[in-house]
Amino acid sequence: MKSFAVTVNATATTIVPADNDTRTVYLHNESGGSIYLGGSDVSTANGYHLKNNETMSVVVPGGSTLRAIVASGTATLIVLRPSDA
């Protein structure tokens, strides 16, 4: 497994790039604000709302990219994923 922090801002940020394999990733929002998750069209209006201090797992299908965005400023998202992903 590989863990790392991603700084998310008001422009969609790639969290998990596209890959041929399906992957399960674990996400933790430790920013103090809201983070919104989705695909290439993610926005604060249509993204999955990950609240402050919330943790979740996401299955990212092969060929798909997971992105994140915040309404303003920056936020820190902790990601745990397979090391070969």
N, C-alpha and C positions, 0 to 999 in steps of 0.2 A: 504494500500500500504506500501511497505517497500523500502527504498532507502539505498544504500551502495556503497562504492568505492571498486574496485577490481584493484589490481596491476597486470598488464599483462606483461609477459616477453617472451623470445624467445622460451619457451616451451609452448605448448598449455595449456591454463588455462581455467578451467570450469567456465563459467559465470552463466549459468542456468542448474542445474542438471536435469536428466531425471525425469519425473513425469507422472502420468496417465492422467493428464488433459492438454488440450491445453491452453497456456498462452500467453498473449501479454506483452512484456517487452519493456521498453524505455531505450535507451542507449545514453550516451553523452561522447564523447572523449574530455577530457580536458588536454591531456598529452603534447601537443606541437609536437607530431609526429603521424604517421599512426598506426592504429590498424586494424587487419584483422580478420573477423568473419567467423565461419563455424562450421562444425561438428567435429567428431573425427579425420578426416583427414585434418583439417585446416592447411594451410601454407601461407606464404606471396605470393606464386605464385597462389594459388587457392581461397584464402579467399576473402570475401566481404570487400572492402576497406572503412574503416570509417576514414575520414580525421580529422585532428585536428579541434576541436571546432564544429564538426558536431554532430547532434542529429538525431536519427531515432527510429522507433518502429519496433519490430520484433515479428511475431507470431511464437511461438515455439510449434510444434505439440506434442501431448501426446507421451511419450516414447522417445522423442528426447532430446539431450543435445546441448546447445550452448556453443561454446568455442571461445577463442580469442588468438591471438599471435601477436608479434611485430618482426621486423627484428633484432633488437639488443637493449640492454638496457632494460628499463621498461617504461610502460605507465600507466596512470590512466584512468579507465573506470568507469563512474558513471552509476549505474543500478537502475531502478525503476521498481518494479514488484509487483504483488498481494501478500499480506502478508502471504497467505496460500500456496504460491508456493515455 
